[in-house]
Amino acid sequence: MTDPGRFPTVPVRSVRYRKHAFAGCGPFIDVTLDFEPAGDGVAFEVAPGVLADWEWPEDLPMFFAACEHGVREELAESAPAAAVRVVLTGARAHVVDSSEYAFKLGGRYATREALARALAADPVPPGPGGPQSSEPR
């Protein structure tokens, strides 16, 4: 039996956080994560092919590590008993407005959305337009 105080009790898939400014600078964020029950602790993985077309592959380890850092920060604050496997299944980046900070925010906000879905007992992505947790701004 799964401990009801643990996160997640069921898989929460396709949690997407996307934000970008239409006019002016700002962090460009677009990440999609899957959250699955695990034995103990937090495991973070990157699915094959995420950002495979990015011009500067040397940036990818920093971006992915920042996303993981954001996930871990949010879980430490909101769900310290988490036993979860988190898989970064999709991401987009912008040549100017993407950064480690943007990916960290993406990890945090996607984790908040996953926690909200799990608490609402609704792990299904919202809306007919696809699995998107936020509207672009």
PyMOL commands that set and color helices and strands:
alter all, ss='L'
color gray80, all
select helices_A, chain A and resi 57-78+100-119
alter helices_A, ss='H'
color red, helices_A
select strands_A, chain A and resi 12-19+29-37+42-46+84-91
alter strands_A, ss='S'
color yellow, strands_A
deselect
rebuild
show_as cartoon
